[in-house]
Amino acid sequence: MIQILNVEQDEQLHEIERLAKIIWTEHYTPIIGSDQVTYMLDKYQSVATMQEQLKDGYQYFLVLDDQNESCAYLSVQPREDGKVLFFKQNIRSLYLQRQRNRQKDDGVCC
């Protein structure tokens, strides 16, 4: 069964940082190049940046597969305009490892 964990510990942020490096590198490098990917990871998906984002009201979630391994993450950013989407917030990003982005026999992705 897939689990979605609310990220509250630095250990979980380190796992997201690790996943981000894998996912962003495989997806964005062909599009924007490795230097830009490295810049974006450092600017937006480093543990230090995510800690600041959490202080600003962002929420991060770590997705675990049926074998309890992390396979994806997402972040939610609060909106000042009050639009309601995902508990009055908008989903900012969902990142899934390519090798895991396949539908299994039970119809569950991850």
N, C-alpha and C positions, 0 to 999 in steps of 0.2 A: 504494500500500500504506500502510496506517495504521501510524504509529509511536507508541510510548509511551516517552517519555523520562523518566528519573529526574532530577528537578530538583536541580541542585547549584550553580547560579550565580545571582547576584543578577539578572542579565538575564532569566533564566527566571522568577524570582519577579515581576519587573515585568510580564512577559507574563501571568502568572496573575492578577495584580492587575487588569490591563486587561480580561481575559476575565471576571473575577468581576463587575466593574462592569457590563458588558454583560448578562451572564446573570442576575445577581441583580436588576438593575433591571427587566428585562423579565418575569421570573417572579414576584418577590416584591412589587413595588410595588402591584399590584392587591389583594394580600392584606393587607399590613401597612403600606402607605404609604411614601412616599419618605423621610421623616425616619428611620423605623426601618431602612429598607434602608441608608441612609447610615451610620447608627450600626453596623449589623451588619458592613458592609464595612470600616469603620475598625477595629472591634474584632477581627474574625476573619480578614479577607482582605487586610490591608495587608502590604506587604513587611516592615515591622518585626515585625509579629505572626508572619508565616510564618517569618522568621528565628529567632525564639524557639522556635516550634513545632519547627523542624528540630533545634534544640539539645536539645529534650525528646524526641526520638526519632520525631517524625512524619516521614512521607515524602510528598513531593508528586511527581506525575507529570503531564506535559504531553502531551496527545494531539495529534498532527499528522495532517492528512488526506493523501490521496494526492497533493496538490499542495504538500505540505510546509508547510501553513499550520496554525497552532494553531486548534483547534476545541473543545477540552474540556480539563478537568483533573480530577484526583481527588487526594484525600489519604488517607493511611493512618495511623491512630493506634495505637500499641502498647497492648496490653491487659495489665493486671497479672494477670488471672485465667488467663492462659495458653491461652485458647481458640484453636483453630487455624482461621484463615480468612485466606487470602491471606498465606502465609508467616508463620503464627503471629501475625497481626495482623488487625484488622478494618478493612474499608473504611469510612471515615468519610463520604465524600461523592464523588459524581460529578456534575459540572456540565457541561452541553453547551449550546452556543448553539442557540436555537430554530431559526434558519434552516438550521442544519446537521443538525438532528435529523430527518432523512428517510432512508429506505432507498434506496440507489442500486441500479442494475441488477445490480451484482455482489453485492448483499446486504449490503454494508458500510455501516454507519452512520457518519456524521461528515462 
